[in-house]
Amino acid sequence: MNLRCSICQRTYPVNAREWRCECGGIFELEGTPPFSAQALVLNEPTLWRYKAMLPVQHDESIVSLGEGSTPLLETRIYSLPVLCKLEFLAPTGSFKDRGAAVLVSLLREMGVKEVVEDSSGNAAASLAAYCARARIHARIFVPAYASPAKLAQIAIYGAELVPVEGPRQNSALAAQEAAKEAYYASHNYSPFFVEGTKTLAYEVWEHLDGRAPHNLIVPVGNGSLLMGAYRGFTELRAAGLIDHMPRLFGVQAQACAPIYEAFRQGLEDSQPVPAGHTVAEGIRIAHPARGRQVLRAIRETGGVVLAVDDREIEDARVLLARQGLYVEPTSATVAAAVRKLDKMITGDEITVVPLTGSGLKNAHKPKS
């Protein structure tokens, strides 16, 4: 296996301490084993049932809190039948546990003892939990405006919490400076994190008895879940196990929507935008690291990028809650997007909607 730059194609060893290429490009992992249905560990209830397709070499390196195997629930959103993948039931309350489990397992295998990371909350909480499990010291740089509930969760795992004033980008810059002395375990840049999120595609394929859905609607900040799903379904198709790729739909908050703007303007990569205020703080990313990759995957699969405003997000959050699905605002963006896709998606298609984070992460009463 190697790390390959997504822009200049230069390769690096898997255990390289660089977090991006010299040219500024983001790394992709190449050389992972092809998907094999015969290699599944059928009696394993976590995402490690797919360990033969993951880059961790030794079982003793695996760090697990029981992640993966989240339910797929039939429901309706604005009259459209959908299947909700309940990622908010993950051990730390978000889909980020998929990526953190694989990333931290590889760090353990590499002998890493200290990491730094930046996050608005969920990724940091997940990394802190898995590092605690692996006995790796984690120093987390977070925006000072992040949800108090998320900050408390990060801290209780024993991570060193470093709040940073100003926009989200400030915490990233602070972490990257600290990465000169410690491993940068970035969910935004690490291809190992995406290796974990690709297991969502594997699970959906199993839920659907060996089929791919027609549509997958995903909230997008930096794009680790969308790119993981793209990678997973690509591997399934290469193995001859599905006959089509699902259309990938990315959803952003209107107040901070660089990928939406790039898609609308026909650009190959996203450009930095002002980080306007939004209740969907988990995707308030003004300059996403994976913008180029996300745009390419969405266009290749025939999907689109949508933007939804805070009123639409809050309404969709209440709609989900009235069905017993309590999610944070970032997760509700996908439900809000369903309403705007009534001309592109029909009721006879299989549409999967990951609900990515628990409502307990950002508990507040809806506005009347």
Secondary structure, 3 states (H helix, E strand, C coil): CEEEECCCCCEEECCCCCCCCCCCCCEEEECCCCCCHHHCCCCCCCHHHHHHHCCCCCHHHCCCCCCCCCCEEEEEECCEEEEEEEHHHCCCCECHHHHHHHHHHHHHHHCCCEEEEECCCHHHHHHHHHHHHHCCEEEEEEECCCCHHHHHHHHHCCCEEEEECCCHHHHHHHHHHHCCCCEECCCCCCHHHHHHHCHHHHHHHHHCCCCCCCEEEEECCCCHHHHHHHHHHHHHHHCCCCCCCCEEEEEEECCECHHHHHHHHCCCCCCCCCCCCCCCHHHCCCCCCCHHHHHHHHHHCCCCEEEECHHHHHHHHHHHHCCCCCECHHHHHHHHHHHHHCCCCCCCCCEEEEECEEHHHHCCCCCC
